[in-house]
């Protein structure tokens, strides 16, 4: 850390939802970087409950969010995180939390984005009119209520969501109101995915933060810039039985965030025949 180019730097973090608690210790220990919170309206870039649509992809939005904080504070170095929830890309019948953490450094023209895909999530929702109390209680147990908050909104119509609910009486009252406001008489009860009320998501953000710190601590072998790390992969890992190319990664590609240098590292082992287009067409 003594020779870290970020030692002594004070970066801004654009967040409304307490993400500094996950990221600040990692940046201080790993890079010698301090963090101050830029209290900007990050909800303007999208909300999980849908009242504000995200204007672009998660990787685009996380950089835009960092720049939002930089503009508000005048800081040349900014950080942000952005999450996306849905089916796991490799295990589509399971939910995944995909977290992006970005650093933008206008002093050197550096932009680094790290990503982690995690099955550790309580993402989920149920449609209910609120009268089936056992079903409501079962869902609340499944998402870790009350340690994790929940959100309630009408199933149809423009009604505003009730967020951050951590008391059963508040949940039941919100279900009654949302059902009454909904055209079909139902409400959507879901996990509140905002970081400050979702400890599971906060842990995944910390995992992404550790990847970012490790990458920023790695210099490019060609130009010496920080931020050298994984940028992609190339498929074609041979089948264990017949040797045919499969869709599994055969080469892991690392690259520099500043120059065009790339390195390729072969993946050891062979692919399971079950994924082979020749053995299992």
GUPAKOL-983534 format. One record per residue (C-alpha): residue number from 1; residue in one letter; chain; y, x, z. Coordinates in steps of 0.02 Angstrom, whole numbers, plus 32768, in hexadecimal, padded with zeros to 4 digits. Example, Ala and Ser with C-alpha at 12.3 -4.5 7.8 and 13.67 -1.06 7.14 Angstrom:
BEGIN
<site 1, 'a', 'A', <7F1F, 8267, 8186>>
<site 2, 's', 'A', <7FCB, 82AC, 8165>>
***
This chain:
BEGIN
<site 1, 'x', 'A', <8000, 8000, 8000>>
<site 2, 'x', 'A', <8075, 8094, 801D>>
<site 3, 'x', 'A', <808F, 80AB, 7F62>>
<site 4, 'x', 'A', <8094, 7FF2, 7F37>>
<site 5, 'x', 'A', <8125, 7FC8, 7EC1>>
<site 6, 'x', 'A', <813A, 7F26, 7F25>>
<site 7, 'x', 'A', <814D, 7F7A, 7FCF>>
<site 8, 'x', 'A', <81EE, 7F39, 801F>>
<site 9, 'x', 'A', <8208, 7EB5, 7F99>>
<site 10, 'x', 'A', <823B, 7E07, 7FD5>>
<site 11, 'x', 'A', <81F5, 7D87, 7F5D>>
<site 12, 'x', 'A', <8219, 7CCD, 7F5B>>
<site 13, 'x', 'A', <818D, 7C4C, 7F62>>
<site 14, 'x', 'A', <81B1, 7BA1, 7F17>>
<site 15, 'x', 'A', <8159, 7B23, 7F86>>
<site 16, 'x', 'A', <8175, 7A80, 7FE4>>
<site 17, 'x', 'A', <80C8, 7A83, 8030>>
<site 18, 'x', 'A', <80B5, 7B18, 80A4>>
<site 19, 'x', 'A', <805B, 7B8E, 802C>>
<site 20, 'x', 'A', <80B4, 7C22, 807D>>
<site 21, 'x', 'A', <8035, 7C15, 810C>>
<site 22, 'x', 'A', <7FA8, 7C3F, 8093>>
<site 23, 'x', 'A', <8003, 7CC3, 802C>>
<site 24, 'x', 'A', <807E, 7D1F, 809D>>
<site 25, 'x', 'A', <7FFF, 7D83, 8105>>
<site 26, 'x', 'A', <7FA0, 7DB9, 8068>>
<site 27, 'x', 'A', <803C, 7DF9, 8010>>
<site 28, 'x', 'A', <8079, 7E54, 80AA>>
<site 29, 'x', 'A', <7FD4, 7EAB, 80CE>>
<site 30, 'x', 'A', <7FA1, 7ECF, 801B>>
<site 31, 'x', 'A', <8047, 7EFA, 7FC7>>
<site 32, 'x', 'A', <80CA, 7F0F, 804F>>
<site 33, 'x', 'A', <8127, 7E7B, 8004>>
<site 34, 'x', 'A', <8189, 7DFC, 806A>>
<site 35, 'x', 'A', <8199, 7D45, 803E>>
<site 36, 'x', 'A', <8223, 7CC6, 8052>>
<site 37, 'x', 'A', <8210, 7C0F, 8028>>
<site 38, 'x', 'A', <8277, 7BC5, 7F9C>>
<site 39, 'x', 'A', <8287, 7B0F, 7FD0>>
<site 40, 'x', 'A', <828F, 7ABF, 7F25>>
<site 41, 'x', 'A', <824B, 7A1A, 7EE7>>
<site 42, 'x', 'A', <81A5, 7A55, 7EA1>>
<site 43, 'x', 'A', <816F, 799F, 7E90>>
<site 44, 'x', 'A', <81E2, 7998, 7DF9>>
<site 45, 'x', 'A', <815A, 79FC, 7D9F>>
<site 46, 'x', 'A', <80D3, 797B, 7DC4>>
<site 47, 'x', 'A', <807A, 7921, 7E51>>
<site 48, 'x', 'A', <7FC2, 7904, 7E70>>
<site 49, 'x', 'A', <7FE0, 784A, 7E88>>
<site 50, 'x', 'A', <8027, 7839, 7DD9>>
<site 51, 'x', 'A', <80D6, 77F8, 7DF6>>
<site 52, 'x', 'A', <8115, 7899, 7DA4>>
<site 53, 'x', 'A', <80AB, 78DC, 7D14>>
<site 54, 'x', 'A', <8095, 7997, 7D06>>
<site 55, 'x', 'A', <80F5, 79D0, 7C6C>>
<site 56, 'x', 'A', <8078, 7A56, 7C35>>
<site 57, 'x', 'A', <7FD6, 7AAD, 7C62>>
<site 58, 'x', 'A', <7FBA, 7AF2, 7D11>>
<site 59, 'x', 'A', <7FD0, 7BA9, 7CD8>>
<site 60, 'x', 'A', <8075, 7B7A, 7C85>>
<site 61, 'x', 'A', <80AF, 7B14, 7D19>>
<site 62, 'x', 'A', <808C, 7B9A, 7D9C>>
<site 63, 'x', 'A', <80FF, 7C14, 7D3F>>
<site 64, 'x', 'A', <8182, 7B8C, 7D27>>
<site 65, 'x', 'A', <8178, 7B67, 7DE2>>
<site 66, 'x', 'A', <8191, 7C1E, 7E10>>
<site 67, 'x', 'A', <822B, 7C23, 7DA0>>
<site 68, 'x', 'A', <826C, 7B85, 7DF2>>
<site 69, 'x', 'A', <826E, 7BE0, 7E98>>
<site 70, 'x', 'A', <82BC, 7C7B, 7E4B>>
<site 71, 'x', 'A', <8349, 7C14, 7DFF>>
<site 72, 'x', 'A', <836B, 7BBF, 7EA6>>
<site 73, 'x', 'A', <8370, 7C60, 7F0C>>
<site 74, 'x', 'A', <83AC, 7CE2, 7E8F>>
<site 75, 'x', 'A', <8313, 7D4A, 7EB4>>
<site 76, 'x', 'A', <82CE, 7DB7, 7E26>>
<site 77, 'x', 'A', <821C, 7DA5, 7E6A>>
<site 78, 'x', 'A', <81CA, 7CFC, 7E7F>>
<site 79, 'x', 'A', <8120, 7CB4, 7EAC>>
<site 80, 'x', 'A', <80D1, 7C09, 7E9E>>
<site 81, 'x', 'A', <8029, 7BB4, 7EA1>>
<site 82, 'x', 'A', <7FE8, 7B1E, 7E41>>
<site 83, 'x', 'A', <7F46, 7ABF, 7E53>>
<site 84, 'x', 'A', <7EDE, 7A53, 7DDE>>
<site 85, 'x', 'A', <7E4C, 79E4, 7E11>>
<site 86, 'x', 'A', <7DBF, 799C, 7DAA>>
<site 87, 'x', 'A', <7D0D, 79BE, 7D70>>
<site 88, 'x', 'A', <7CD2, 7A71, 7D86>>
<site 89, 'x', 'A', <7CD2, 7AC8, 7CDB>>
<site 90, 'x', 'A', <7C1E, 7B05, 7CF2>>
<site 91, 'x', 'A', <7BDD, 7A7C, 7D65>>
<site 92, 'x', 'A', <7C32, 79E0, 7D21>>
<site 93, 'x', 'A', <7BE0, 7966, 7D99>>
<site 94, 'x', 'A', <7C39, 79BB, 7E2B>>
<site 95, 'x', 'A', <7CF3, 79BF, 7E54>>
<site 96, 'x', 'A', <7D51, 7A63, 7E4E>>
<site 97, 'x', 'A', <7DF8, 7AA5, 7E8A>>
<site 98, 'x', 'A', <7E46, 7B1E, 7E0D>>
<site 99, 'x', 'A', <7ED4, 7B7D, 7E5F>>
<site 100, 'x', 'A', <7F53, 7BEB, 7E05>>
<site 101, 'x', 'A', <7FC6, 7C65, 7E5D>>
<site 102, 'x', 'A', <804F, 7CBD, 7DFA>>
<site 103, 'x', 'A', <80C9, 7D4B, 7E15>>
<site 104, 'x', 'A', <8160, 7D5C, 7DA3>>
<site 105, 'x', 'A', <81C4, 7DFF, 7DB1>>
<site 106, 'x', 'A', <8260, 7E02, 7D45>>
<site 107, 'x', 'A', <8287, 7EB4, 7D7D>>
<site 108, 'x', 'A', <81F9, 7EF5, 7D11>>
<site 109, 'x', 'A', <81D1, 7E62, 7C9F>>
<site 110, 'x', 'A', <812A, 7E46, 7CF7>>
<site 111, 'x', 'A', <80D2, 7D9E, 7D01>>
<site 112, 'x', 'A', <8026, 7D99, 7D51>>
<site 113, 'x', 'A', <7FBE, 7CFB, 7D6A>>
<site 114, 'x', 'A', <7F1A, 7CF8, 7DC9>>
<site 115, 'x', 'A', <7E9F, 7C67, 7DD0>>
<site 116, 'x', 'A', <7E0D, 7C32, 7E3C>>
<site 117, 'x', 'A', <7D93, 7BA4, 7E1A>>
<site 118, 'x', 'A', <7D47, 7B5E, 7EBA>>
<site 119, 'x', 'A', <7CC9, 7AD9, 7EE7>>
<site 120, 'x', 'A', <7D18, 7AD8, 7F94>>
<site 121, 'x', 'A', <7D7E, 7A38, 7F87>>
<site 122, 'x', 'A', <7D86, 798A, 7FD1>>
<site 123, 'x', 'A', <7DCF, 7945, 7F2F>>
<site 124, 'x', 'A', <7D9B, 7891, 7F17>>
<site 125, 'x', 'A', <7DD1, 77DC, 7F1D>>
<site 126, 'x', 'A', <7D8E, 772D, 7F2C>>
<site 127, 'x', 'A', <7DCE, 7683, 7EF1>>
<site 128, 'x', 'A', <7DCA, 7600, 7F79>>
<site 129, 'x', 'A', <7E21, 7563, 7FB5>>
<site 130, 'x', 'A', <7E15, 75A9, 8066>>
<site 131, 'x', 'A', <7DA7, 751F, 80AA>>
<site 132, 'x', 'A', <7D05, 7584, 80A3>>
<site 133, 'x', 'A', <7D29, 75E5, 8143>>
<site 134, 'x', 'A', <7C84, 7649, 8144>>
<site 135, 'x', 'A', <7CA4, 7687, 8092>>
<site 136, 'x', 'A', <7D56, 76B9, 80BF>>
<site 137, 'x', 'A', <7D1B, 7716, 815B>>
<site 138, 'x', 'A', <7C90, 776D, 80F9>>
<site 139, 'x', 'A', <7D0E, 77AC, 8079>>
<site 140, 'x', 'A', <7D83, 77E9, 8101>>
<site 141, 'x', 'A', <7CF5, 784C, 8151>>
<site 142, 'x', 'A', <7CC7, 7897, 80A9>>
<site 143, 'x', 'A', <7D77, 78DC, 808A>>
<site 144, 'x', 'A', <7D8A, 7923, 8139>>
<site 145, 'x', 'A', <7E04, 78A2, 817F>>
<site 146, 'x', 'A', <7E6C, 78B3, 81EC>>
<site 147, 'x', 'A', <7E6D, 7972, 81E0>>
<site 148, 'x', 'A', <7E90, 7953, 8127>>
<site 149, 'x', 'A', <7F0F, 78CD, 80FB>>
<site 150, 'x', 'A', <7EF2, 7842, 807D>>
<site 151, 'x', 'A', <7F5E, 77E2, 8003>>
<site 152, 'x', 'A', <7F5E, 7729, 7FD6>>
<site 153, 'x', 'A', <7FAB, 76D7, 7F3C>>
<site 154, 'x', 'A', <7F95, 7635, 7ED8>>
<site 155, 'x', 'A', <7F07, 763A, 7E5B>>
<site 156, 'x', 'A', <7F77, 75ED, 7DD6>>
<site 157, 'x', 'A', <8032, 75DE, 7DC9>>
<site 158, 'x', 'A', <80C5, 764E, 7DF6>>
<site 159, 'x', 'A', <80BA, 764A, 7EB5>>
<site 160, 'x', 'A', <80E6, 76EB, 7F10>>
<site 161, 'x', 'A', <8059, 774B, 7F66>>
<site 162, 'x', 'A', <804F, 775F, 8022>>
<site 163, 'x', 'A', <802E, 7818, 8040>>
<site 164, 'x', 'A', <7FFF, 7885, 80D3>>
<site 165, 'x', 'A', <7F9F, 77FE, 8131>>
<site 166, 'x', 'A', <7F41, 7841, 81C9>>
<site 167, 'x', 'A', <7F31, 77A8, 8239>>
<site 168, 'x', 'A', <7EAF, 7721, 8218>>
<site 169, 'x', 'A', <7F2A, 7696, 823D>>
<site 170, 'x', 'A', <7FA2, 76DF, 81BB>>
<site 171, 'x', 'A', <7F18, 76EA, 8139>>
<site 172, 'x', 'A', <7EE2, 7635, 8154>>
<site 173, 'x', 'A', <7F95, 75F7, 814D>>
<site 174, 'x', 'A', <7FB6, 7658, 80AD>>
<site 175, 'x', 'A', <7F18, 7610, 805F>>
<site 176, 'x', 'A', <7F52, 755F, 8086>>
<site 177, 'x', 'A', <7FFE, 757E, 803B>>
<site 178, 'x', 'A', <7FBD, 75D8, 7FA0>>
<site 179, 'x', 'A', <7F3A, 7551, 7F7F>>
<site 180, 'x', 'A', <7FC0, 74CB, 7F8C>>
<site 181, 'x', 'A', <8030, 752B, 7F13>>
<site 182, 'x', 'A', <7FA6, 754B, 7E94>>
<site 183, 'x', 'A', <7F89, 74D4, 7E03>>
<site 184, 'x', 'A', <7ECC, 74D6, 7E20>>
<site 185, 'x', 'A', <7ED3, 74D0, 7EDE>>
<site 186, 'x', 'A', <7E8E, 757F, 7EF5>>
<site 187, 'x', 'A', <7ECF, 7623, 7F3A>>
<site 188, 'x', 'A', <7EA0, 76D7, 7F17>>
<site 189, 'x', 'A', <7E75, 773C, 7FB2>>
<site 190, 'x', 'A', <7E6D, 77F7, 7F91>>
<site 191, 'x', 'A', <7E78, 78A2, 7FDE>>
<site 192, 'x', 'A', <7F2A, 78E1, 7FED>>
<site 193, 'x', 'A', <7F23, 7982, 7F89>>
<site 194, 'x', 'A', <7FCA, 79CC, 7FBF>>
<site 195, 'x', 'A', <7FAB, 7A73, 8013>>
<site 196, 'x', 'A', <8001, 7A55, 80B9>>
<site 197, 'x', 'A', <7F92, 79BF, 80E0>>
<site 198, 'x', 'A', <7EF2, 7A03, 8091>>
<site 199, 'x', 'A', <7EAB, 7A9B, 80ED>>
<site 200, 'x', 'A', <7E1C, 7AAB, 8071>>
<site 201, 'x', 'A', <7E95, 7AC1, 7FE0>>
<site 202, 'x', 'A', <7EFD, 7B3B, 8046>>
<site 203, 'x', 'A', <7E64, 7BAB, 8058>>
<site 204, 'x', 'A', <7E4A, 7BAB, 7F9C>>
<site 205, 'x', 'A', <7F01, 7BD8, 7F81>>
<site 206, 'x', 'A', <7EE6, 7C6C, 7FF7>>
<site 207, 'x', 'A', <7E4F, 7CA1, 7F8E>>
<site 208, 'x', 'A', <7EBB, 7C9F, 7EF1>>
<site 209, 'x', 'A', <7F41, 7CFE, 7F4F>>
<site 210, 'x', 'A', <7EC6, 7D88, 7F7C>>
<site 211, 'x', 'A', <7E98, 7D9A, 7EC4>>
<site 212, 'x', 'A', <7F50, 7DA7, 7E97>>
<site 213, 'x', 'A', <7F70, 7E2B, 7F1C>>
<site 214, 'x', 'A', <7EDA, 7E91, 7EE2>>
<site 215, 'x', 'A', <7F17, 7E87, 7E2E>>
<site 216, 'x', 'A', <7FCA, 7EB8, 7E59>>
<site 217, 'x', 'A', <7F85, 7F4D, 7EB8>>
<site 218, 'x', 'A', <7F28, 7F88, 7E1B>>
<site 219, 'x', 'A', <7F89, 7FF3, 7D9F>>
<site 220, 'x', 'A', <7F6B, 7FF1, 7CE4>>
<site 221, 'x', 'A', <7F0C, 808F, 7CAE>>
<site 222, 'x', 'A', <7F7A, 809B, 7C14>>
<site 223, 'x', 'A', <802D, 8078, 7C4D>>
<site 224, 'x', 'A', <8021, 8075, 7D0B>>
<site 225, 'x', 'A', <806A, 7FC7, 7D1D>>
<site 226, 'x', 'A', <8025, 7F5C, 7DAC>>
<site 227, 'x', 'A', <7FBE, 7EC3, 7D84>>
<site 228, 'x', 'A', <7F28, 7F08, 7D27>>
<site 229, 'x', 'A', <7E94, 7E93, 7D33>>
<site 230, 'x', 'A', <7E26, 7E0E, 7CE2>>
<site 231, 'x', 'A', <7E6F, 7DB7, 7C4A>>
<site 232, 'x', 'A', <7DD5, 7D6D, 7BF7>>
<site 233, 'x', 'A', <7D21, 7D81, 7BC2>>
<site 234, 'x', 'A', <7CB6, 7D8A, 7B26>>
<site 235, 'x', 'A', <7C15, 7D26, 7B17>>
<site 236, 'x', 'A', <7B6D, 7D58, 7AD0>>
<site 237, 'x', 'A', <7B05, 7D8D, 7B67>>
<site 238, 'x', 'A', <7A53, 7DA4, 7B23>>
<site 239, 'x', 'A', <79C8, 7D2B, 7B54>>
<site 240, 'x', 'A', <794C, 7D73, 7BCF>>
<site 241, 'x', 'A', <78B7, 7D3B, 7B64>>
<site 242, 'x', 'A', <78E7, 7D4A, 7AAD>>
<site 243, 'x', 'A', <7986, 7DB3, 7AAF>>
<site 244, 'x', 'A', <79EF, 7D34, 7A4E>>
<site 245, 'x', 'A', <7AA8, 7D27, 7A78>>
<site 246, 'x', 'A', <7AD9, 7C9C, 7AF1>>
<site 247, 'x', 'A', <7B7F, 7C53, 7B27>>
<site 248, 'x', 'A', <7B7C, 7CB5, 7BCA>>
<site 249, 'x', 'A', <7BF9, 7D43, 7BDF>>
<site 250, 'x', 'A', <7BBD, 7DEA, 7B9B>>
<site 251, 'x', 'A', <7C60, 7E4A, 7BB2>>
<site 252, 'x', 'A', <7CE8, 7E38, 7C36>>
<site 253, 'x', 'A', <7D94, 7E63, 7BF3>>
<site 254, 'x', 'A', <7E1D, 7EAE, 7C61>>
<site 255, 'x', 'A', <7ECE, 7EC6, 7C27>>
<site 256, 'x', 'A', <7F7E, 7EF9, 7C53>>
<site 257, 'x', 'A', <8006, 7E7A, 7C77>>
<site 258, 'x', 'A', <8087, 7EE7, 7C20>>
<site 259, 'x', 'A', <8037, 7F4C, 7B93>>
<site 260, 'x', 'A', <7FAC, 7F26, 7B18>>
<site 261, 'x', 'A', <7F26, 7F92, 7B6B>>
<site 262, 'x', 'A', <7E7C, 7F3C, 7B80>>
<site 263, 'x', 'A', <7DD4, 7F77, 7BC3>>
<site 264, 'x', 'A', <7D2A, 7F25, 7BB1>>
<site 265, 'x', 'A', <7C9D, 7F30, 7C30>>
<site 266, 'x', 'A', <7BED, 7EF7, 7C03>>
<site 267, 'x', 'A', <7B9B, 7E73, 7C72>>
<site 268, 'x', 'A', <7AF5, 7EAE, 7CB9>>
<site 269, 'x', 'A', <7A57, 7E44, 7CAD>>
<site 270, 'x', 'A', <7A1B, 7DC2, 7C32>>
<site 271, 'x', 'A', <7A38, 7D08, 7C1D>>
<site 272, 'x', 'A', <79BF, 7C81, 7C55>>
<site 273, 'x', 'A', <7958, 7C40, 7BC2>>
<site 274, 'x', 'A', <798B, 7B8F, 7BF3>>
<site 275, 'x', 'A', <7A38, 7BB6, 7BAD>>
<site 276, 'x', 'A', <79F7, 7C09, 7B0F>>
<site 277, 'x', 'A', <7A15, 7BAB, 7A6A>>
<site 278, 'x', 'A', <7975, 7BF4, 7A23>>
<site 279, 'x', 'A', <78FF, 7BDB, 7AB7>>
<site 280, 'x', 'A', <794C, 7B36, 7AEC>>
<site 281, 'x', 'A', <79A0, 7AEA, 7A51>>
***
